[in-house]
């Protein structure tokens, strides 16, 4: 008895009009979701720094603080950091790009 390896399987039809099921790239997500994602990365490794960023968020000093973290590896409180993980550095850079100053 010979059985075809394709026996009893329905034919697959691809419809290009169907919605894509690919994950949405981070830059296409709403701004707030991007901010929360980057903050979660920082908070997982450096909770104190994440708290400080949250305090500065929306103020002019926030970008300066983030740049200081990237360039100096320290936040100015005397607690120097040696080599942030790449994901944390990327999160700092992303937050600089996402930061908006609240003029009040």
N, C-alpha and C positions, 0 to 999 in steps of 0.2 A: 504494500500500500504506500503510495507516494503522496505526501502532504506538502502543498505549497507553503512556503514560509509566510506568504501574504494572505493565506486563506482566512476568511471570516473577520478580517479587519476592515473597518470602514475607510473609505478614501478620505484623506485629509484635504480640506479646501482652505487655502489661505486667502483671507479677505484683507486687502491693504487698507480698507476703510475702518478696520477695528482699532480701538484705542491701544496705544502702546502700553505694555506692562513693564517697561524698564523703569528703574528707580529714577526719581527726579534728581538731577544734579543739584548740588548744594547752592550754586549761584542762582538757580531758578526758584528756589524756595522763598517764601516771604522773609523780609529782613529780620523780623523778630525771631523767627525759627533759627535763622543763621546765627544770630547773637546768642541765643540760648544754647545752641549746639557748641559753639566755641567756648562759652563760659563753662559748660559741663566738662569739656576737655581740661580746662585750666583748674577747675575746682577738684577734679579727681586727683590731681597731683599736687596742687598748691592752693589749699582752701583759703589761707590767709590772703594770698594775692588776689584770688577771685573776689573775696569780700571787699578788698580795697578798690578793685575795678568797679564793683557795683556802687560803691560810695561815690566815686568820681564820674560815673557814667552820665553823660549828658552835659558835662562841664568841660571847659577848655583844657583843664589840667589832665583830663583822662588820656588824651593822645600823647601828651608829654610823658606821663607816667608809663604808658605802654612802650613808648620809644626807649625810655630809660631802662626798662626791663630787658628789651632786646639788645640794646647796645652795651649796657654795663653789666647785665646779669644781676642787678641789684635794684631794690626799690627805694633806696635812700634811707631805710630805717636801720642800717647797720647790719642787716642780715643778708649778706651777699649770697647769691646763688651761683653755683658753678655748673655750667652747661645745662640749660633747659633741654628737655626732650624736643625732638623736631616737631611733634604734634603741638606742643605747647607754644613753641615759637610761631608756628603757622597760625595758631589761634590768636596770638597777640597781633600778628600782621592783619589777619582777617578782621579783628575787632577795630583796628585803626581805620580800615577801609569802610566799615559799617557804622562808625561813630558819627553821630550828628549832634551838634551843639544845640541845646535848648536855650533859646534866647528868651529870658523872662525878666 
